[in-house]
């Protein structure tokens, strides 16, 4: 399970997760919507904590910055400059 949720995405998910949980637990809306907000809040919050979204995986999307390939890493270690700066 490779992480596919970036930092900004995780911050937004924590914010929305806590908001949805608060809406559900405070019961400001009908019982159906409260239950829905609780379930949605838990799901969004768990994705933020784990850093992996099954939906992103299924769609082939990632909000993380791409990692360097091994050749670029080796070049960076050897020369101290990025491959794109050559």
C-alpha positions as CSV (number, residue, x, y, z in Angstrom):
1,X,0.0,0.0,0.0
2,X,1.9,3.1,-1.3
3,X,0.9,6.4,0.1
4,X,-0.9,8.6,-2.4
5,X,-2.2,11.5,-0.3
6,X,0.0,14.6,-0.1
7,X,0.5,17.0,2.8
8,X,-1.9,19.7,1.7
9,X,-4.5,17.1,0.9
10,X,-4.1,15.5,4.4
11,X,-4.5,18.8,6.1
12,X,-7.7,19.5,4.3
13,X,-8.9,16.0,5.0
14,X,-8.3,16.4,8.8
15,X,-10.1,19.7,8.8
16,X,-13.1,18.3,6.9
17,X,-13.1,15.0,8.9
18,X,-13.2,16.8,12.2
19,X,-16.0,19.1,10.8
20,X,-18.1,16.2,9.6
21,X,-17.6,14.3,12.8
22,X,-18.7,17.4,14.8
23,X,-21.8,17.9,12.6
24,X,-22.7,14.3,13.1
25,X,-22.0,14.1,16.9
26,X,-23.7,17.4,17.7
27,X,-26.9,16.1,15.9
28,X,-27.7,19.5,14.4
29,X,-29.4,17.8,11.5
30,X,-31.8,14.8,11.2
31,X,-30.6,11.3,12.5
32,X,-30.0,10.1,8.9
33,X,-27.7,13.0,8.0
34,X,-26.0,12.8,11.4
35,X,-25.1,9.2,10.8
36,X,-23.9,10.0,7.3
37,X,-21.7,12.8,8.5
38,X,-20.2,10.5,11.2
39,X,-19.4,7.8,8.7
40,X,-18.0,10.3,6.2
41,X,-16.0,12.1,8.9
42,X,-14.4,8.8,10.0
43,X,-13.5,7.8,6.4
44,X,-12.0,11.2,5.5
45,X,-10.1,11.3,8.8
46,X,-8.7,7.8,8.4
47,X,-7.5,8.5,4.9
48,X,-5.7,11.6,6.2
49,X,-4.1,9.6,9.0
50,X,-3.1,6.6,6.9
51,X,-2.1,8.7,3.8
52,X,-3.6,6.2,1.4
53,X,-6.9,6.7,-0.5
54,X,-8.4,3.6,-2.2
55,X,-10.3,5.9,-4.5
56,X,-7.1,7.7,-5.6
57,X,-5.5,4.3,-6.1
58,X,-8.4,3.1,-8.2
59,X,-8.4,6.2,-10.3
60,X,-4.6,6.2,-10.6
61,X,-4.2,9.6,-9.0
62,X,-1.8,10.8,-6.4
63,X,-1.6,14.2,-4.7
64,X,2.0,13.5,-3.4
65,X,4.9,15.0,-5.1
66,X,6.7,12.5,-7.4
67,X,9.7,10.8,-5.9
68,X,13.0,10.9,-7.8
69,X,14.0,7.9,-9.7
70,X,17.1,6.0,-8.6
71,X,19.4,7.4,-11.3
72,X,18.5,11.0,-10.4
73,X,19.1,10.2,-6.7
74,X,22.6,8.8,-7.5
75,X,23.4,11.8,-9.7
76,X,22.3,14.2,-7.0
77,X,24.5,12.4,-4.4
78,X,27.5,12.4,-6.7
79,X,27.4,15.9,-7.9
80,X,25.2,17.8,-5.5
81,X,22.9,19.2,-8.2
82,X,19.6,18.0,-9.6
83,X,19.4,16.1,-12.8
84,X,17.2,18.9,-14.2
85,X,20.0,21.5,-13.7
86,X,22.4,19.8,-16.1
